[in-house]
């Protein structure tokens, strides 16, 4: 529920703060006093569109804050609108997006205005309203239905994609095979071009390399005063005297290790002396092979490794084309199996939905009778649609007859705004028992009703307030009289600027407010008496 609402520099509101009660909160005021501005501000902080026109003239920013409790935890939601056009939304001090605000508030606060009656008139919404009645029965099956529909849709998209690609793939088959065979015949292996370049460089300089290798080997091993012979003598001399000094011993060991290392180098040079014998034919062969590879790299504009990956890709495409019939059958079988499972679940959902619809019909007929719809009929009409969707295959539409002898007709055929408002309230009362939304805000939904009907609407709001916090903006005394907490919005002129304020009314203030709604003035004795009598009467109806 909402514990406090604070509004600063929003439209005509310079500063406004009030604490709604837990039950039925009634807000009244003269036409143009700012009731709609208040509701707009609340809607804005809960995620509605905002623009710079909402910032009070002369201010650089507007700020709306709502503090309350959701699921046992304290919550503060704020929306700052800058005159520059930027807006900032926060939940418990952390910046967030409007989409996250809307999701967070969707099961916390519900705002319903007179124009929102269009929601219950739209048949597309009727299936959602029906499913929300005793949702604990249907929701788990709807969740399963949605998951099965996604699995079916995924399989169907894959199958249809395969069919779309089949004709194109068949046209490309010869090209794929030519490309695959061309690359296959190249007999490439990763890094081959780099290896060939190295071989070509060695072949072109083989004489120089061979001469240097021979010279190095001779210096190490074959000359009269070879490096190995000299190093061997150094090692022997140091070994003879190593016992006299640790340092000499260390140097003797290093000399010995150096000897063995150079001996390994010498063996390696000896092996290399026979490996640099390249003929002109060898050089031509390497050059030709490298040219073939470089031509392929230029043709495909890919590296050798990427060309090999392309070959694998072509191979997979060719395999798919050659096995299209098998793949089509496999995917078609998957689609059919998932469709069968989906249809079974849709039938189960439809069966439960018919049961819930029957309960909703009974509950609505009772509610409509309480709301002065004598001898009314209400039906949840369910028909099977041509296709199955994530909600099943049911098409749902509400039908109603508000007068004896009249046939059942779609809700949208109802002409009276007062009737629509009462029907909406009946839905709120019924669905509200299973609705998780803790706070409901009604913005002048009493349009088009008066007299006894208004009393019934007020009583119904008070009944809803037993399970939900209600904030209702009204201009009818019959509804205001039912308020547990009553607030009066006033507008005054200060420094040539409009100023909107809100006042919590005590018992005497409530009587004066109801009297004003009766006669336009709280000074009329007859209006005051009527207000007292009306308030007393509302108490009796609730006992």
C-alpha positions, 0 to 999 in steps of 0.5 A: 500500500501507499503510505505517503505521496509528495509532489513538488513543482508539478503543473499547478502544484508547488508542494503537496504532501498527504498520507492516505489511509489503509482503506477507502480514501476519498479525494474531492474538490472544485472543478479545476482545483487539481484533482486530475493533476494529482492523479496525473502526477501519481501516474507519472511517477508510476511510469506514464509519459512525462514532458517539460509542460509538467514542470511548474512555471518558474521551476527547473524541475518537478519531483514526485515521490511515493513511499509505501510497502510492497510484499512486506518491504519498504519502497520509495519510488521517485520521478524527477522531470527536468525543464531541460527535458530529461527525466530520472526515475529511481526505486529505493534511491537507485536509478532505473528505467521506466520499463522496470518501474512499470513492471515493479508497480504492475502488481502494486498500484492499479490506476483506473480512470473513466477513460479506462472503461475502454479496457473492459469494452475491448473483447481482446481483454476479456480472456485476460480478465476471465483468466485472472478470476481464480488465477491460482487454478489456471495460471500454472496451466497457462504458464505450461501452455506458453512454454509449449507454444514457444517450443512449437513455434520454434520448431515450426520456424525451423521447419519453415525456414528449411522449406524456404531455403530448399529451393535456393539451396538446390539452385546453389548446389552445383556452385557449392560442389564446384567450390568444395571440390576446388578447395578439396583439390588444393589439399591445403593444410593450416599454415602451409603458406608460411611453411612454403615461404620459409622453404622458398627463402631457404632454397633461394639462399641454400648455398650461403646457408650451407657455407655458413653451416659448414664453416660453423661446424668446422670451427666447432669441431674439425679445425686444428684449434677447434672451439670444442678442443679449446673448451675441452682443454679449458674444462680439464685445466679447471677441473685439475684445480677445482678442489682448491676453490669453490669459485674455480669448481663452479667455473669448471662445472660451467665450462663442462656444461658449455662444452656439452652444449656446444657439442650438441650444437655441433651435432645439429650443424652436422645434420643440417649440412645435408639438408640444404641441397635444393635443386632448381626443380625443387625451387620451381616446385615450391614456387609453383605450390606457393603461387597456387595457394596465394591465388586461392587466398586472393580469390576467396579473400581469406586466409588458408585457415579460413578457406579450410573453414569455408570448405567445411561449411560447404561440405555441411551445406552439400550434406544438408541438400543431399539429405533434405527429404530426411531433414524435412521429415525429421523437422515435420515430425517434431512440429507435428508432435509438438502441435499435438502436445500443444493442442492437448494442453489447449483443450485442458486449458479450455476446459478449466477456462469454461469452469472459471467462466461459469463461476465468473458469470455467477459472481457477476450476476450477483454483483450486477444485482447489487449495483442496481442491474435488476434482472440482468444477465451476463455470459462469458461467451467462449468460442474456438478460434481458428488457430492455437496461441500462447493462451490456447484456442479460446476466443472470449467475449463478455455478453450482457443484457441489462434490461428484462427481455433484451437479448445478450449483447457485447459490452461495447453495445452498452451506451450508458457511461454510468452502466459501463462504470458500474460493470467495471466496478463489479469486475474490480470487486470480483477480480480484486479478491484474487488480485495481488494489487494492494492499491487501487486508484479510481479517477472519477469513474462515477461519471454518468451515475447519481442518486441511489446508484451512486450510493451502491457504487460507494458501498461497493468501493468500501467493500473493495477497500476491506482487502485493498487500499482505495484512493478515489477521486469523486464529485458525488456526495453519495460516494464521498460519504463512504470515505474512511479518510477524506481529503479536500483539494483546493486551488488558490492564487499566490503571487499571480500563480495558481497553487494547489493544496490538499487537506485531510478532513476530520469528521466535521470537515467531512460533513462540510465537504459532503454538504458542499457536494450537495449544494455548492456551499457548506453554510446551508443548514439543510445541506449540512443536515442532509450530509449528516444523514447521508454519512450516518446512513452509509455507516448503517449499510456497512453494519 
